[in-house]
Amino acid sequence: MSTDKDDLEPLDPETGVELFLEHKATDCTDSTVRNHRYRMKKFLNWCDAEDIDNLNHLSGRDVQRFRLWIADDDDVNALTMKNLMSGFRVFLKWAGSVEAVPENLYSKLMIPRVRRSEQSSEKILETERAEELLEHLSRYEYASMHHVLFALLWETGIRIGAANSLDLTDVDFESERIELVHRPDQGTTLKNGKSGERLIALSPELTEALKEHVETFRHDVADAHGRDPLLTTEQGRMTRSTIRRKVYQVTAPCYLRKSCPDCHQGQDKKCQEAVGPHAIRRGSITHFLTEDVPVEVVSDRMNVSRKVLDKHYDKRSAEVKLEQRRGYLDEI
């Protein structure tokens, strides 16, 4: 007999996840348990954001909302999305077995299929293309939203969650820097939580563009928590999805009036040649490394571990790495 909501035993998300991990630890390797812990951390973050304090309340609609919430994170590619949802499905099946959620809830979670091309494709914005865009924006759209958003993402390599979290008070125009702060109780989060908090130096050029943007283009609005966001729309703080859409717009070849194969211009469409915010981050990191900025400096600035940086972000060719090593050895 399947359980329904009347038969459930109250269980808060944190306790539920810990019990699940303890259960997995009895018959799984340490690495498997670590993978489950990583995946379930995202679920707990979502529960915090949605004020969910009892797993009994989860429905098929909630499961779908969580899936869409994960998909809204540009750091999550198709393969990672599949792995996250597969792990979440395992949790839901376990939760059903201990009467924390309806027994068949796990069956309502749709696991996305991953095309072969998505398993290895990692788009990157090349330096030449980024510099061409910056030149165009600084000349013809100086301090506009497109200009400061693209320049900020390229120069700092921050994630869109970090860009979304910035307040006016987080920008120190005099010291030419921004401060990233994790504020989950006020509607904005950093991917790595408190450990993602840091100061990031800005160039004089970007600092001036941001200052001009605030004085000329920024909407004088507060967000739902009474904070003054840096990046705004007429309604308040610019959302992650709006940031992503603007990035797709500005990185499309047709934005520079170039030929755009299979282009479907429009507010809700994106060109096949356009790239998302994470491709800018990947290109920014590769650019800094190519310019001989030490790996440790790039790792700290971009808030990414050396291991992850080497695996996912460093797109320098073998030839570039060889010549950089030669340059160091020639100086010995």
C-alpha positions as CSV (number, residue, x, y, z in Angstrom):
1,M,0.0,0.0,0.0
2,S,1.4,3.4,-1.0
3,T,1.7,6.2,1.5
4,D,-0.1,9.5,1.1
5,K,0.3,12.8,2.9
6,D,-1.9,11.7,5.8
7,D,0.4,8.8,6.7
8,L,3.7,10.8,6.7
9,E,5.9,11.5,9.7
10,P,7.2,15.1,9.9
11,L,10.9,15.4,9.0
12,D,12.9,18.6,8.4
13,P,15.1,18.8,5.3
14,E,18.5,19.0,7.3
15,T,17.7,15.9,9.4
16,G,16.3,14.1,6.4
17,V,19.5,14.7,4.4
18,E,21.7,13.6,7.2
19,L,19.7,10.4,7.7
20,F,19.9,9.7,4.0
21,L,23.7,10.2,4.0
22,E,24.1,7.9,7.0
23,H,22.0,5.3,5.1
24,K,24.2,5.6,2.0
25,A,27.3,5.4,4.1
26,T,26.4,1.8,5.1
27,D,26.8,0.4,1.6
28,C,28.5,3.1,-0.5
29,T,32.1,4.3,-0.9
30,D,33.2,7.5,0.7
31,S,33.4,9.2,-2.7
32,T,29.8,8.2,-3.5
33,V,28.6,9.6,-0.2
34,R,30.6,12.8,-0.8
35,N,28.9,13.1,-4.2
36,H,25.5,12.7,-2.6
37,R,26.3,15.3,0.0
38,Y,27.3,17.8,-2.7
39,R,24.1,17.2,-4.6
40,M,21.9,17.4,-1.5
41,K,23.5,20.7,-0.4
42,K,21.8,22.3,-3.4
43,F,18.5,20.9,-2.3
44,L,19.0,22.3,1.2
45,N,19.8,25.7,-0.2
46,W,16.6,25.6,-2.2
47,C,14.6,24.6,0.9
48,D,16.1,27.6,2.7
49,A,15.1,29.9,-0.2
50,E,11.6,28.5,-0.3
51,D,11.1,28.3,3.5
52,I,10.4,24.6,3.3
53,D,10.9,23.1,6.8
54,N,9.0,19.8,6.5
55,L,9.7,17.2,3.7
56,N,6.0,16.1,4.1
57,H,5.0,19.2,2.2
58,L,6.9,18.3,-1.0
59,S,4.7,17.7,-4.0
60,G,5.3,16.9,-7.6
61,R,5.0,20.6,-8.4
62,D,7.7,21.4,-5.8
63,V,10.0,18.7,-7.4
64,Q,9.6,20.4,-10.8
65,R,10.2,23.9,-9.3
66,F,13.5,22.6,-7.7
67,R,14.5,21.2,-11.1
68,L,13.9,24.6,-12.7
69,W,15.8,26.4,-9.9
70,I,18.8,24.2,-10.6
71,A,18.5,24.8,-14.4
72,D,18.6,28.6,-13.7
73,D,22.2,28.3,-12.5
74,D,24.5,28.9,-15.4
75,D,27.2,26.9,-13.7
76,V,25.2,23.7,-14.2
77,N,25.6,22.2,-17.7
78,A,23.4,19.4,-19.1
79,L,25.5,16.5,-17.8
80,T,25.7,18.0,-14.3
81,M,22.0,18.6,-14.3
82,K,21.3,15.0,-15.2
83,N,23.6,13.8,-12.4
84,L,22.1,16.2,-9.8
85,M,18.5,15.1,-10.7
86,S,19.5,11.4,-10.7
87,G,20.9,11.9,-7.2
88,F,17.9,13.8,-6.0
89,R,15.6,11.0,-7.3
90,V,17.6,8.5,-5.2
91,F,17.0,10.7,-2.2
92,L,13.2,11.0,-2.9
93,K,12.9,7.2,-3.2
94,W,14.6,6.8,0.1
95,A,12.5,9.5,1.7
96,G,9.4,7.7,0.5
97,S,10.6,4.5,2.1
98,V,10.8,6.2,5.5
99,E,7.4,8.0,5.1
100,A,8.9,11.4,4.8
101,V,7.3,12.1,1.4
102,P,4.7,10.3,-0.6
103,E,6.1,6.9,-1.7
104,N,5.7,7.5,-5.4
105,L,7.0,11.1,-5.4
106,Y,10.3,10.1,-6.9
107,S,8.6,8.9,-10.1
108,K,7.4,12.4,-10.8
109,L,10.9,13.8,-11.2
110,M,11.9,14.0,-14.9
111,I,15.6,13.2,-15.5
112,P,16.8,15.2,-18.5
113,R,18.4,13.4,-21.4
114,V,21.9,14.5,-22.4
115,R,22.8,14.7,-26.0
116,R,26.2,13.4,-27.0
117,S,27.3,16.9,-28.0
118,E,26.4,18.3,-24.6
119,Q,28.5,15.7,-22.7
120,S,31.8,17.3,-23.8
121,S,30.9,20.7,-25.3
122,E,32.3,23.6,-23.2
123,K,31.8,27.0,-24.9
124,I,34.3,29.7,-24.3
125,L,34.4,33.4,-25.2
126,E,37.7,34.0,-26.9
127,T,39.8,37.0,-25.9
128,E,39.8,38.5,-29.4
129,R,36.0,38.4,-29.5
130,A,35.7,39.8,-26.0
131,E,38.0,42.7,-26.7
132,E,36.1,43.5,-29.9
133,L,32.9,43.7,-27.9
134,L,34.4,45.8,-25.2
135,E,35.8,48.3,-27.8
136,H,32.4,48.5,-29.5
137,L,30.5,48.9,-26.2
138,S,32.9,51.5,-24.7
139,R,32.7,53.6,-27.9
140,Y,29.0,53.4,-28.8
141,E,27.2,52.4,-25.6
142,Y,29.5,53.7,-22.9
143,A,28.2,52.9,-19.3
144,S,25.0,51.3,-20.6
145,M,23.7,48.1,-18.9
146,H,25.1,46.0,-21.7
147,H,28.5,47.7,-21.4
148,V,29.0,47.5,-17.6
149,L,27.5,44.0,-17.3
150,F,29.7,42.5,-20.0
151,A,32.8,44.4,-18.8
152,L,32.2,43.3,-15.2
153,L,31.8,39.7,-16.1
154,W,34.8,39.6,-18.4
155,E,37.2,41.6,-16.1
156,T,36.3,39.9,-12.8
157,G,35.2,36.4,-14.0
158,I,32.4,36.4,-11.4
159,R,29.4,34.1,-11.7
160,I,26.0,35.6,-12.5
161,G,24.9,34.9,-8.9
162,A,27.6,37.1,-7.7
163,A,26.7,39.9,-10.2
164,N,23.1,39.6,-9.2
165,S,24.0,40.0,-5.5
166,L,25.9,43.3,-5.8
167,D,24.6,46.3,-4.1
168,L,25.6,49.9,-4.6
169,T,27.4,49.8,-1.2
170,D,29.4,46.8,-2.4
171,V,31.2,49.0,-4.9
172,D,34.1,51.1,-3.5
173,F,34.7,53.6,-6.3
174,E,37.5,55.3,-4.4
175,S,39.5,52.1,-3.8
176,E,38.5,50.6,-7.2
177,R,37.1,47.4,-5.9
178,I,33.9,45.4,-5.3
179,E,33.0,43.2,-2.3
180,L,31.0,40.0,-2.8
181,V,28.8,39.1,0.2
182,H,26.7,36.0,0.8
183,R,23.2,37.2,2.0
184,P,20.8,34.2,1.8
185,D,18.4,35.8,4.3
186,Q,18.1,38.8,2.1
187,G,17.5,37.2,-1.2
188,T,21.0,36.8,-2.8
189,T,23.5,34.0,-2.5
190,L,27.0,33.2,-3.7
191,K,27.6,29.7,-5.1
192,N,30.2,28.7,-2.4
193,G,28.4,30.5,0.4
194,K,30.5,32.4,3.0
195,S,33.6,30.9,1.4
196,G,32.8,32.8,-1.8
197,E,32.9,36.2,-0.1
198,R,35.9,38.3,-1.2
199,L,37.2,41.6,-2.4
200,I,37.9,42.0,-6.1
201,A,40.0,44.7,-7.6
202,L,38.7,46.7,-10.6
203,S,40.5,48.5,-13.3
204,P,40.2,52.3,-13.4
205,E,38.3,52.0,-16.7
206,L,35.7,49.6,-15.3
207,T,35.4,51.7,-12.1
208,E,34.7,54.8,-14.2
209,A,32.2,53.0,-16.4
210,L,30.3,51.7,-13.3
211,K,30.3,55.2,-11.8
212,E,28.9,56.7,-14.9
213,H,26.3,53.9,-15.2
214,V,25.1,54.6,-11.6
215,E,24.8,58.3,-12.3
216,T,23.2,58.1,-15.7
217,F,21.5,54.8,-16.4
218,R,20.8,53.0,-13.1
219,H,17.1,52.9,-12.1
220,D,16.6,54.5,-8.6
221,V,14.9,51.4,-7.1
222,A,15.3,49.1,-4.2
223,D,14.7,45.4,-4.1
224,A,12.1,43.4,-2.1
225,H,14.5,43.5,0.9
226,G,15.0,47.2,0.8
227,R,18.5,46.9,-0.6
228,D,19.9,49.1,-3.4
229,P,21.1,46.8,-6.2
230,L,23.9,47.8,-8.6
231,L,22.3,46.1,-11.6
232,T,18.6,47.1,-12.0
233,T,15.5,47.0,-14.0
234,E,12.5,49.4,-13.5
235,Q,11.1,46.8,-11.1
236,G,14.2,46.4,-8.9
237,R,17.1,44.0,-8.8
238,M,18.0,42.4,-12.1
239,T,17.3,38.7,-12.0
240,R,19.8,36.0,-13.0
241,S,17.6,35.0,-16.0
242,T,17.6,38.7,-17.2
243,I,21.3,38.9,-16.8
244,R,21.7,35.7,-18.8
245,R,19.4,37.0,-21.5
246,K,21.3,40.2,-21.9
247,V,24.6,38.3,-22.2
248,Y,23.1,36.2,-25.0
249,Q,22.0,39.3,-26.7
250,V,25.3,41.1,-26.5
251,T,27.5,38.1,-27.5
252,A,25.5,37.3,-30.6
253,P,27.3,38.2,-33.8
254,C,24.3,40.2,-35.0
255,Y,24.8,42.6,-32.1
256,L,27.8,43.8,-34.0
257,R,25.9,43.6,-37.3
258,K,27.8,40.5,-38.3
259,S,26.4,37.5,-40.1
260,C,24.5,35.3,-37.7
261,P,23.8,31.8,-38.9
262,D,20.4,30.4,-37.9
263,C,19.7,33.6,-36.0
264,H,16.3,34.2,-34.5
265,Q,16.4,37.7,-33.1
266,G,14.1,38.6,-30.4
267,Q,13.8,39.1,-26.7
268,D,13.2,35.5,-25.9
269,K,15.4,34.0,-28.6
270,K,19.1,33.5,-28.7
271,C,21.5,33.1,-31.7
272,Q,23.3,29.8,-32.0
273,E,26.6,31.7,-32.0
274,A,25.8,33.6,-28.7
275,V,27.3,32.4,-25.5
276,G,26.1,32.4,-21.9
277,P,27.7,34.0,-18.8
278,H,29.7,30.9,-17.9
279,A,31.4,31.0,-21.3
280,I,32.6,34.5,-20.4
281,R,33.9,33.3,-17.0
282,R,35.7,30.4,-18.7
283,G,37.2,32.8,-21.3
284,S,38.1,35.3,-18.6
285,I,40.0,32.7,-16.6
286,T,41.8,31.4,-19.7
287,H,42.7,35.0,-20.7
288,F,44.3,35.7,-17.3
289,L,46.2,32.5,-17.4
290,T,47.4,33.2,-20.9
291,E,48.6,36.6,-19.7
292,D,50.9,34.9,-17.2
293,V,48.8,35.8,-14.1
294,P,49.8,33.1,-11.5
295,V,47.3,30.2,-11.1
296,E,47.0,30.9,-7.4
297,V,46.0,34.5,-8.1
298,V,43.4,33.5,-10.6
299,S,42.1,30.8,-8.3
300,D,41.6,33.2,-5.5
301,R,40.1,36.0,-7.7
302,M,37.6,33.7,-9.4
303,N,36.8,31.6,-6.3
304,V,37.6,28.3,-8.0
305,S,39.9,25.5,-6.7
306,R,43.1,24.6,-8.5
307,K,41.7,21.2,-9.3
308,V,38.4,22.5,-10.8
309,L,40.3,25.3,-12.6
310,D,42.6,22.8,-14.3
311,K,39.7,20.5,-15.3
312,H,37.0,22.9,-16.4
313,Y,38.3,26.4,-17.0
314,D,41.9,26.4,-18.3
315,K,41.4,26.2,-22.0
316,R,45.0,27.2,-23.0
317,S,46.4,25.1,-25.8
318,A,49.3,22.8,-25.2
319,E,51.4,25.1,-27.3
320,V,50.6,28.2,-25.3
321,K,51.4,26.4,-22.0
322,L,54.7,25.2,-23.6
323,E,55.8,28.7,-24.6
324,Q,54.8,30.1,-21.2
325,R,57.0,27.4,-19.4
326,R,59.8,28.2,-21.8
327,G,59.5,31.9,-21.0
328,Y,59.9,31.2,-17.3
329,L,62.9,28.8,-17.9
330,D,64.6,31.3,-20.1
331,E,64.7,33.7,-17.2
332,I,66.5,31.2,-14.8
